[in-house]
């Protein structure tokens, strides 16, 4: 059987978007409450009866969340222009 599991994590962070024009509100420092959904899809292992241990997902997420939570995203290497798209790719590369 094929299943799709979702584990969400939240973090708070500040950022500004230097790619926006001068005077745009997103170019100023501001903060967000972010939510990230980690989705795992695959076949249930017959012997185990599950796809993946949620604890393993949580362990994979922990260092990412620790690096982002209550930080200024622009100060993190690779997030100098932290649009949602750039942030999603940055997180994906670390999972």
C-alpha positions as CSV (number, residue, x, y, z in Angstrom):
1,X,0.0,0.0,0.0
2,X,1.3,3.5,-0.9
3,X,0.9,6.2,1.8
4,X,1.7,9.8,2.2
5,X,2.8,11.1,5.6
6,X,3.1,14.8,6.6
7,X,5.1,16.1,9.5
8,X,4.9,19.9,10.1
9,X,7.2,22.1,12.0
10,X,7.0,25.8,12.9
11,X,9.6,28.4,13.5
12,X,9.8,32.2,13.9
13,X,12.3,34.2,12.0
14,X,13.1,37.7,10.6
15,X,14.2,38.6,7.1
16,X,14.1,41.2,4.4
17,X,14.0,40.6,0.7
18,X,16.8,42.5,-1.1
19,X,15.4,41.4,-4.5
20,X,12.5,43.8,-4.1
21,X,12.7,47.4,-5.2
22,X,13.6,50.2,-2.8
23,X,10.6,51.3,-0.9
24,X,8.8,48.0,-1.1
25,X,7.6,46.8,2.3
26,X,9.3,43.4,1.9
27,X,12.6,45.1,1.5
28,X,12.4,46.2,5.2
29,X,13.2,43.8,8.0
30,X,10.1,42.0,9.2
31,X,9.3,38.7,10.8
32,X,7.0,35.7,10.2
33,X,5.7,32.6,11.8
34,X,6.8,29.9,9.3
35,X,5.3,26.5,8.9
36,X,7.0,23.7,6.9
37,X,5.4,20.5,5.9
38,X,7.7,17.6,5.3
39,X,6.0,15.0,3.1
40,X,7.2,11.4,2.9
41,X,5.6,9.1,0.3
42,X,6.2,5.5,-0.3
43,X,5.1,1.9,0.2
44,X,4.4,0.5,3.6
45,X,6.9,-2.1,4.6
46,X,5.0,-5.4,5.0
47,X,7.0,-6.6,7.9
48,X,6.9,-3.4,9.9
49,X,3.5,-2.1,8.9
50,X,4.7,1.4,8.4
51,X,6.6,3.6,6.0
52,X,8.9,5.6,8.4
53,X,9.1,6.3,12.1
54,X,7.8,9.8,12.8
55,X,10.7,10.1,15.3
56,X,13.2,9.8,12.4
57,X,11.5,12.6,10.6
58,X,11.6,14.7,13.7
59,X,15.4,14.0,14.1
60,X,16.0,15.0,10.5
61,X,14.1,18.3,11.0
62,X,15.6,19.2,14.4
63,X,19.0,20.7,13.2
64,X,17.2,22.6,10.4
65,X,14.7,24.1,12.8
66,X,17.4,24.9,15.3
67,X,19.3,26.8,12.6
68,X,16.3,28.8,11.5
69,X,14.2,29.4,14.7
70,X,14.5,33.0,16.0
71,X,17.3,34.0,13.6
72,X,17.6,36.5,10.9
73,X,17.4,34.4,7.7
74,X,19.6,36.8,5.7
75,X,22.5,36.1,8.0
76,X,22.5,32.3,7.2
77,X,24.7,31.1,4.4
78,X,22.6,30.4,1.3
79,X,19.7,32.5,2.5
80,X,21.0,36.0,1.7
81,X,17.8,36.5,-0.4
82,X,15.4,34.4,1.6
83,X,12.3,34.3,-0.6
84,X,9.8,31.4,0.1
85,X,11.2,29.6,-2.9
86,X,14.8,30.0,-1.8
87,X,14.0,28.9,1.7
88,X,12.1,25.8,0.5
89,X,15.1,24.8,-1.6
90,X,17.5,25.4,1.3
91,X,15.4,23.2,3.6
92,X,15.1,20.5,1.0
93,X,18.8,20.4,0.4
94,X,19.3,19.7,4.2
95,X,16.7,16.9,4.6
